[in-house]
């Protein structure tokens, strides 16, 4: 009969190594943790951006020549919600200022800022050019020319979401972006050529705008010139209701194609290998971004640099993925232009600055900084 002896205990060093191997995370655990972090980032960023938009809109509706108390504004807004009844503290006159002047203008600023920022992020993705935006590519100038011609000939008519002004602006914007791409010979990989082509198109359409203005009578020319500087003045909800359908339609298309922009960053050959049709995706994104830009320009005039500044700020904060960049650009752009509108109404009160002037003061130095950084990195 044989006797079995117990194995001698392992040395302490071996037991420590065995415990480390036993409790070390598996590759699947690391992937799950990375996926969790990737999911938490956009959720937290979008929540923060929504809070920023709410703050900007609340400050915008309460600031101005006729100041409104923030508490009274909040009470009035809550009282309009279904199943909620809140005692009002604003007078009837203050209610009229809030609901017929301040709130429509604030919502319009948020929609225009979000539309231009989303278009800028989409153009940067589809052209693979971080300096692309509706203003620099000549899209805003083309849309402005179409709108100037419509306004000059009295075609600023609208039938619900369909109107001559957005249609004319869209046609002008399509001509401008098509001209930029043709001059650059479709070279999406050469940012300098595409950017210079856009500058040329912007100069050409701006010169045509000036010629058209000289052909108008003095009263009409003054009205069109005031519109060209960029304005958000509104006496009701009509511009908002005109803009919303275009923002929703084009915005949904751009959000659905944000993943395509991430794939296009890899190159056309890699995109085809992954089952993507690069030319078709570019065409859809360009048309949607041009439509949303033209709609914004048709109700607000030319507001520069929003589509350039906002995506860069978002890119610095959350990274380069367009699945996060496109929706966040809309939210941050909405907050940005709402804050800018506060300055337009208060910096030289009781007079009012054009919104486009303030965005140019902010955007031009930022554009120079981006160029300097790119040159330094090169």
Beta strands, then each sheet from edge to edge (+ up, - down):
strand 1: 158-159
strand 2: 162-163
sheet 1: 1+ 2-
end
